[in-house]
Amino acid sequence: MALRTPPSWLQQGSHPAENDRLTMQSIFTTSGIIGADSLAITAQGTPNMTVNVAAGHGAIVSSVSNAGVYVSYNDATAVLTITTADPSNPRVDRIVMTVNDAYYSGLNNNVTFTVIAGTPAVSPVAPATPANSLSLATIAVAAGATSIGAGVITDTRTSAASKFLVWTTTTRPSAPTTGSFGFNTTLLQLEYYNGSTWVAAGGGGGGFDPFMLMGA
């Protein structure tokens, strides 16, 4: 299929979930968390062999071509158990959020948090991140460990990338609202609409320079 019809959310249309996920892919281009604090992995106040997963959103780009982006929400702290440590060698576990969609493969239709236990070794490595998954953290489980403290948790979260609005001088929005913001590839500048005209960000006309905020 080339042009997907009906378009998303047509009032009288019948919409497969895949079309809606493709709509989400017009916003999110990579897998990752949505919001800086989303899905953070932390140790318990009194460390034991469990860790917490914070509330928040995550986006997962499907590993299947043209299947779009799954967006999931954890509405409360989740508790995950780390399996018993090896008595002789350390290992590295990986915590992931995974989407299972039986339409494409398998039997399940859900999203899960999973602790993937690594292989104990003198120099252990973390397991790979599975397909349709978002890596949240790795856990260094020492030989004989009986608790998981903050110091052995490595944050592996990355933020989902969103598409930045891009246009040329001739393809700018024809009826912009005040504050419309994007990058002009003709003039090679960031610009926004101030209510009456397009203004270069940082280029005069009362614009601001976002790069100054980054110390550039």
Secondary structure, DSSP 8 states (H G I E B T S, - for coil): --S-SS-TT-TT----HHHHHHHHHTTB-S-EEESTTTT-EEE-SS--SEEEE--EEEEEE-SSTT--EEEEEE-S-EEEE-----SSS-EEEEEEEEEEETTTSSS-EEEEEEEE-----SS-------TTEEEEEEEEE-TT-----GGGEEE---B--B---EE-TTSS-SS--TT-EEEETTTTEEEEE-SSSEEETTSSTT---HHHHTT-
